[in-house]
Amino acid sequence: MTTQTQRLLRVRTERMVAGVAGGLARYFGIDPIIVRLIFVGLGLVNGIGVIIYLVLWLLMPNEDAAPTDNNLDVAIGEMRAIVERLLTEIRDVFHRL
């Protein structure tokens, strides 16, 4: 009899930003929208939802990450890429004005 340990991972398929909500939803067996609503609610009430999301983004490995990958470096690289993309889009909007 083999049992497989379920791990808390960021997913690629249910990703809107970093896959944290999708990973939590898969881990707990619930709909990702519920997890996203919880994060938004906590973010609006006292801002803790944003902090929790960022911490989980840094700590949770990607589902396709190699065991030898440094998750912190990967997550910081992803954050940098998202911020750069957002800044480029904002610059483009202002250039069109």
Buried (B, 14 or more C-beta within 10 A) or exposed (E): EEEEEEEBBBBEEBBEBBBBBBBBBBBEEEEBEEBBEBBBEBBEEEEEBBEBBBEBBBEBBBBEBEEEEEBEEBBEEBBEEEEEEEEEEEEEEEEEE
